[in-house]
């Protein structure tokens, strides 16, 4: 892309195409070819834009570099830079180059380890002897070329001069495979990767070596630098390595490596958080299902790994290999703690573990036997014989004590390994059985053979319940060496791996094709066909091949006429005419798009496929979330409160969570009505779930609204249960804090309730002993009890008591007054008498 993002340049053989980049608005022709530059005689390998976006510098396999202008400039002719003696790996402009600036203006790096620095010198037309002339072919006379405008395009009217030559001078004359430049004002950083797995960091233009480091055993194919220039990323295609290195602190930021040969098998852990894979490189790798990173690699096997399984508890991974061993790996200490072998050397093809995790069963390629070991002692418990062909698959029935095996002899056998006296049941097929799967409830077994059909059996009575024809569904594209068309081709029209879904309603099937099919078992219909890759470098992708690539010597894609003699790793050995491969240690056949193993996750939300393209995971859950508040620059507390007043509780809560202000979040949470809690909790994005649960764990402990916060917690866990389960390791600390807060609140409430229970029991006993006891008085004295009288009753009773007392006082006063009057009368009478 150009620095202003208006154009992007593409190499097409010896040509350079400049396209106009599409805008954000809908256009009739979003991609518009602006111009095509020619001039190179071989493939263009690298391009670089100038900082103003007006010029292009290109490098090619013809050992030259060329300087172009994006828009036509009157009087300008593309300039060719020569001097390199090998393919050009990188071309770079410097940053903020202006007319008259000191130092070089561009760098070019070639495969032989040479770095040339170039400088633009402005060409003037004052001296007539120094004028450039062009040939007018239509007239046959020379004419003066018009000078380029001096106001702009100063680089177009410049001569490019070679300033200096530098050489890396690595051991054994190692060639440069990739190069990248980080531009700075004062000095530039040049990073180069060599074919020996060494990278070097140099300060330009002085060519000062900062440091070198060996990071791989094979060549480094690509390198990138982040915007700040602190992190360096390297990729090694041969070993499948991806490394991120911080050169200032000299530490690894990221270090990942996949299987550098085919991936043969894949298996989910019982909780669905881990994925184990095995490949032809003899390695067993453990991947995190949520992040996609590999965190453990076991290198104990010396041959290709055919199958890996987890123990029922998920703490052990067991793998079988063609090296004649079955190994068990501890996921706590990450070590190989058991190795299962046989008396005679064999090659294991399949593996299974029983439901208790005590027995390990493996089938062999020859002598057609099934071995049973004890996981604790690693001793052979039994050897099952009866098959007349290599064992293709073994599996334990999860609901019944049976072992099911399939073989290339065209049979499926059901073994009762716990009771050897019972007869072994044999179910025959028309051709070789290549895979089998057992439904999770154990009441159905599915097998597939070379005819491309899926057979569904009842293991109890051994009857065939139905079939599905899959030859047309698994048919892929046409291969380069196919004589027939893709429609009439008979190459690998069968499934090689099948797996039931967690609920047992669907079955997933994959084979030597670019398609993976999922079927509905009850209706026997194809639900969907997944296309695992569109990589045209793989064989079997295209349905129709171009006939112009067919030659008398065979398809042009299979003839290696471009591999140079200097690259011994890429060149093919064609010493024997007509021989497709003369050295069996070299991999000269093209890669074919295929799926070797498919597995459903235990929760049924995703499935994984081990394919030529690597480990593919298809999921129903959306990992990339769109948050509309990211586009709003007015996310402020004031606007959040405005939304709260409008009763837009969901938007207000998301904005408060984005601001990450605890008081504001708590205010909005408590403002949500109880009836709307269930609806609002469902609209919380997953990236804010951990933050909200952390707030809930602290609020439920300190707030008086216990029931309100318990409703919030219940609603959040109900809506986001799958997310919490999928990210249980990341949410572990939050869930522990929430569990502690709820336990503390439960214990405090239980103590109060227990005290009230005993208090009420005491009151009930006292009332039974003395029925006249005033229960209301006792209830008032007890702590935590409520008054039986309401406030109105209390006021009315107080008024009645006041009136009664006033009446009594008035009556008593009248009586006392009458008495005193009578006494006075008596005294007067007595005095008179």
LOPA-431758 format. One record per residue (C-alpha): residue in one letter; x, y, z. Coordinates in steps of 0.2 Angstrom, whole numbers, plus 5000, padded with zeros to 4 digits. Example, Ala and Ser with C-alpha at 12.3 -4.5 7.8 and 13.67 -1.06 7.14 Angstrom:
2
A506249785039
S506849955036
This chain:
833
X500050005000
X500550184997
X500850295012
X499250385009
X498350225006
X497650284989
X498550154979
X499349984981
X500649894970
X500649714965
X501949614956
X501349504942
X502949414935
X504049554927
X502749684928
X502149804942
X500249844943
X499649994952
X497849984958
X496750114966
X496250064983
X494350054987
X493550184997
X492550155013
X490950205003
X490150084990
X490850104973
X490350034956
X492149984952
X493049974969
X494649904961
X495350014947
X496949974938
X497850134936
X499550094928
X500649944923
X502549964923
X503649864913
X505549854910
X506149704921
X506649544912
X506249424926
X505049414941
X504949564952
X505349514970
X505149674981
X504349844980
X504450004991
X503550164990
X504350334994
X503650435008
X502650554998
X501850414988
X502450474971
X503850354967
X504250164966
X505850064969
X505749884963
X506949744963
X506949584952
X507749424949
X508649494933
X509949574946
X509349754943
X508249884952
X507150014943
X506550184949
X504750224943
X503550374945
X501750334950
X501050464938
X501750514921
X503050644922
X503450734906
X505250704901
X505550564914
X506250394909
X506350244922
X508050224929
X508950064930
X510150024945
X511449884942
X512949814951
X512149664961
X512749494957
X511249394963
X509349414966
X508749574974
X507949534991
X507449704997
X507349884991
X507050035003
X506850225003
X507450325018
X506250425028
X505950615025
X507150635010
X507250805003
X508250894990
X509950934996
X509850815012
X511550735016
X511850545016
X511050405005
X509250405000
X508950224996
X509650045000
X509549884990
X509949714997
X510449564986
X510449374990
X512249364990
X512449475005
X512749644997
X512049805003
X512149954991
X511750134996
X511150254983
X510950444982
X509850564972
X510850704964
X509850844956
X510250854937
X510251034930
X509951084912
X511051244912
X512451164903
X511951104886
X513250974885
X512450884900
X510650884893
X509850714890
X509250674873
X507950554867
X507650474850
X506050514840
X505850354830
X504350414820
X505550554812
X507250464814
X508050624821
X508550664839
X507650804848
X507950894864
X506950814879
X506050944888
X506650984906
X505650924920
X504851054931
X505951104945
X504551154957
X504050964960
X504750794956
X506450834961
X506850644962
X506250624944
X507550754938
X508950674948
X510350564944
X510550404955
X512350384961
X513050234970
X513750294987
X514450134996
X514449944995
X514349845011
X514349655013
X513749545027
X515149405026
X514249265035
X515049095038
X514948975024
X514449115012
X512649105019
X511349195008
X510149325013
X508349265013
X507349415019
X507649595024
X506649735032
X507049915036
X506350025050
X506550205046
X507050335058
X507550515057
X509450495062
X509750315059
X508850165051
X508749985057
X509049845044
X508549675049
X509049525038
X508749335039
X509949215032
X509749035026
X510648965041
X509349025053
X510349175059
X509749355059
X510749515060
X510249685066
X511249835058
X511250025060
X511150115043
X511850205034
X513450175044
X513249985043
X513549955061
X513149785068
X512049785083
X511949595086
X511649435078
X510649285085
X510249105079
X508449075081
X508048925070
X508948775062
X508248815045
X508148965034
X507149125039
X505849155026
X505149325032
X505449465044
X504349605050
X504649755062
X503349845073
X502950025072
X504050075086
X505549965080
X505649875097
X504949705091
X505649595077
X504549455070
X505249305061
X504449165051
X505348995046
X504248905034
X505148735034
X504948715053
X503348815055
X504048935067
X503449105072
X504649215084
X504449385091
X506049455098
X506349615108
X508149665103
X508449795116
X508149675131
X508549525121
X507049425126
X505749325117
X503949405117
X503149255107
X503849085102
X502748965092
X503048815081
X501848705073
X502048535065
X503248555051
X502548395042
X500748335041
X499648335056
X498848165058
X497748175073
X496748295085
X495848265101
X494948385114
X495148375132
X493648325143
X493248505148
X493548575130
X494948695135
X496448605127
X496748515111
X498148385108
X498848355091
X500148235084
X501048235067
X502248155056
X503748245064
X503448135079
X502948275091
X501348285102
X500848465105
X499548545117
X498548695111
X497448815120
X495748805112
X495248985116
X496949075112
X497648955098
X499348955106
X500448795108
X501148795126
X501848615127
X502748505115
X503348325118
X504748255107
X504948085114
X504247985099
X505447945085
X504147905072
X502547985066
X501147995079
X499547915073
X498347955087
X498148045103
X496848035117
X496548115134
X496148015149
X494348035156
X495048155170
X496048255158
X497648245167
X498548125155
X498848125136
X499247955128
X499947945110
X500347795098
X501647805085
X502447705071
X504047695081
X503247545091
X502847635107
X501347705116
X501747845128
X500847925142
X501248105146
X500848195163
X500048365161
X500548415179
X502348395177
X502448385158
X503448225156
X503348055149
X502947945164
X502347785155
X502947695139
X502047545133
X502947425122
X502647245115
X503847095115
X504047105096
X504347265086
X502647325079
X501947485072
X500347555081
X498947625070
X497547675083
X497247695101
X495947705115
X495747725134
X494347645144
X493047745154
X493947725170
X495647775163
X496447615169
X496647515153
X497547575137
X497147485120
X498047495104
X497947415087
X499447375076
X499847375057
X500547195058
X500247055065
X498447115066
X498247105085
X497547225098
X498547245114
X497847295131
X498947375145
X498747435162
X499047615164
X499747605182
X500947455179
X501247475160
X501047285159
X500147185145
X498547125151
X497847035136
X498147015117
X496547005106
X496746915090
X495546875076
X495747005063
X496546965046
X497047135041
X497847295049
X496847375063
X496147535058
X495247595073
X494747545091
X493547625103
X492747585120
X490847595122
X490447735134
X488847655141
X489247465139
X490747355144
X491247325126
X492747365115
X492447395096
X493747375083
X493847395064
X495047325051
X495547325033
X494947145032
X493147225030
X492547185047
X492047265063
X492147165079
X491347195096
X492447125111
X491947085129
X493647105136
X492947095154
X492146925151
X493146825138
X492046675139
X490646765129
X490746755110
X491446895099
X490246975087
X490847015069
X489947135057
X490547115039
X490747255026
X491047245007
X492747325008
X494047385020
X493447475035
X494447635038
X493647725053
X492247705066
X491447805079
X490247775094
X488847885099
X488947965116
X487547855123
X488347695117
X486747635107
X487447665090
X489047635080
X489547715064
X490847645052
X491447695035
X492347595021
X493147625004
X491547634995
X491247805003
X489647755013
X489247785032
X488547625040
X487547645056
X487447485067
X486547435083
X487947355094
X486747265105
X485947155092
X487147185078
X485947245065
X486147385052
X485047535055
X485447635039
X486747705027
X487247875020
X488047885003
X489448005003
X490447984988
X489748134979
X489948244994
X491748204997
X492248224979
X493548364978
X494548444963
X495548374949
X497348334953
X498848384941
X499148204936
X497348144934
X496848084917
X495048094921
X494048254926
X493548294943
X491848224941
X492448054935
X493948044946
X494047894958
X495447964969
X495047934987
X493147954986
X492947895004
X493047965022
X494547935033
X493948005049
X492148015057
X491548085074
X489848105082
X489248275089
X489048285108
X487148255107
X487248115095
X486148195082
X487448235069
X489048155062
X490548245055
X491648165041
X493248205032
X494448125020
X495748155007
X494848305000
X494548495002
X492848465010
X492248415027
X490448355028
X489148355042
X487648245041
X485948235051
X485848055056
X483948045058
X483448115041
X485048045033
X485348215024
X486948325022
X486748485032
X488348575027
X489948545017
X491448645024
X492848695012
X494348695022
X495548785010
X495648884994
X497548874993
X497948854975
X499748794979
X498948624985
X498448494973
X496648444971
X495848624973
X495348664956
X493948574948
X494448614930
X496348634925
X496948744911
X497448634896
X498848754891
X499848694906
X499848514899
X501448474890
X502148314882
X503248294897
X501748304909
X500948444919
X501948604919
X501648614938
X502548454941
X504148504931
X505348604942
X506248714929
X506348864941
X507448794955
X509148874954
X510648764957
X511248874971
X509748834981
X510048644985
X508648634997
X507348684983
X508148604968
X507448434963
X508548284958
X508048244940
X509548134937
X508547984931
X507448024916
X505647974919
X505847944938
X504648044949
X505748034964
X507547964965
X507948004983
X506547944995
X507248065008
X506648214998
X504848274997
X504548314979
X502748264977
X501548414978
X500448434994
X498648374992
X497248455001
X496648325014
X495848305031
X496648175042
X495548185058
X494048275064
X493348295082
X491948375090
X492248475106
X491348405122
X490148555123
X489648535105
X489948715101
X491548695090
X492448555080
X494248545075
X495048465059
X496848415057
X497248455039
X498648495027
X498348685031
X498648645050
X497448645064
X495748715059
X494448765072
X492648805067
X491548875081
X489748935084
X490349065096
X490849235089
X492649275095
X492749435086
X491449555095
X490849725088
X490549855101
X489650005094
X490250115108
X492050105101
X491450225087
X490750355099
X492050485105
X490750555117
X490850425130
X490850535146
X490050515163
X488850665158
X488150575143
X488050415153
X486850495166
X485850565151
X485550395145
X485150335162
X483750475163
X483050415147
X483050235154
X484250165142
X485050055155
X485949935143
X486850075134
X487250175150
X487950025158
X489149985144
X489750165143
X490050155162
X491049995160
X492050075146
X492450225158
X492850095171
X492250205186
X491650095200
X490450225208
X489550265191
X489450075187
X488650045204
X487450185202
X486850125185
X486649945191
X485649995206
X484550105195
X483949965184
X482249895189
X482149725196
X481049665182
X482349725169
X483849645176
X483649485166
X483549585149
X484949705153
X486149575158
X485949485142
X486549635132
X488249645142
X489749615130
X490949475134
X492449585136
X491549685151
X490849525159
X492449495170
X492449685176
X490549675180
X490649515190
X492149585200
X491049735205
X489649615209
X490749515221
X491249675231
X489449745231
X488549595237
X489649585252
X489449775257
X487749825251
X486049795259
X485249755243
X485749565244
X484249495234
X484449625221
X486349585218
X485949405219
X484749425204
X486049515194
X487349375197
X486049235193
X485549325177
X487449355171
X487949175174
X486349115166
X486649215150
X488549195149
X488749015155
X489648965139
X490849105139
X491249075157
X491548895154
X492648925139
X493649055148
X493648975165
X495548985167
X495549175163
X493949205174
X494649095188
X495149235200
X493549325197
X492449175201
X493449135216
X493149315223
X491249295219
X491149135227
X492049195243
X490849345244
X489349235242
X489949115255
X490249255267
X488549335264
X487749165266
X488649125283
X488149295290
X486249275285
X486249095291
X486849155308
X485449285309
X484149155303
X484749025315
X484649145330
X482949205325
X482449015324
X482948975342
X482149135348
X480449095340
X480648925347
X480948985365
X479349105363
X478348965357
X478848855372
X478448995384
X476749025377
X476348845378
X476748845397
X475849005401
X474449045389
X474149215397
X475849275393
X475849435382
X476749365366
X476849545359
X477849605374
X479049455372
X479149485354
X479549665356
X480949625369
X481749495357
X483049565345
X482649575326
X480749555329
X479449665321
X478049765331
X476349695328
X475549865329
X475649985314
X475950165317
X474150215314
X473550095328
X474850155340
X474250335337
X472450295339
X472850195354
X473750345361
X472250455358
X471050335366
X472150315381
X472350505383
X470450535382
X470150395394
X471350465407
X470650645404
X468850575408
X469450485423
X470350635430
X468750745426
X467650615435
X468850605450
X468950795451
X467050805451
X466950675464
X468250755475
X467350925473
X465650855479
X466550765494
X467350935499
X465751025498
X464750895508
X466150905522
X466051095522
X464151095524
X464350965539
X465651075547
X464451235545
X463051135553
X464051075567
X464751255570
X462951325570
X462351185582
